[in-house]
């Protein structure tokens, strides 16, 4: 099938006009962190959940809340705590005295934007309830199954340094997050701007600048972004090198990787790369799109061995070595 790249790029230029408005709205509140904002937009446009990791005070919660405010939709913040119950998340059955029946009372998970704050503080039962919502886009309450809205995204935060009272996320749930973003400290200039803005005044209120219908229409167009076969092979090479490094000339990684990335990594890297091209107003994917997103897609899907931990080698180090070795098309 022949793809008219010029026509596709023209359509994307028209449909992606809202991206600038959303960025501007978020940047009215958030100083710097442009990379984090763009990664959140990639997750939103490619229908993928996002995990943000960083120390307290880096505006993780604020950027999620601000992005949700910029979209005319329902937002729910769920503070994950050790005593949280599944019913607090998904809802429960309540007795209706008027007709003598049990009816479902839906929980906060039935919003569009879900901020799962400090997600690693919740116990396994709550994690399992969230896992069904993230993967199946449905929730089971009593004997009934309830579908979630088409625009449904979980944006979770976790603190990497405070371990007391936390529960490690199950591998199955970590794999459901399309991207894991490491949030870093602002630069000196950015922090000075933060102090100037907010030392005496609260952050401004953001008004909605885009509707869910526009987001859903953009998602369909993201799926049409052209990806050459060589780019697809490049993605497969990167992901498969995490499983069989020796076959890709990375014999030094043998013994350092306990488990490589799952096929979901290939799917998500494909979709995220298309969304990144959409953000740039292009109708085609370049190798640079893949490299820009590969770290966020892979860093939480590679389990390093005890030998790697002993040598202080992280999954990010492994991804960097793969980048250096795999030939760019």
Order of alpha helices (4+ residues) and beta strands (2+ residues): alpha-alpha-alpha-beta-alpha-beta-beta-alpha-beta-beta-beta-alpha-beta-beta-beta-alpha-beta-alpha-beta-alpha-alpha-beta-alpha-alpha-beta-alpha-alpha
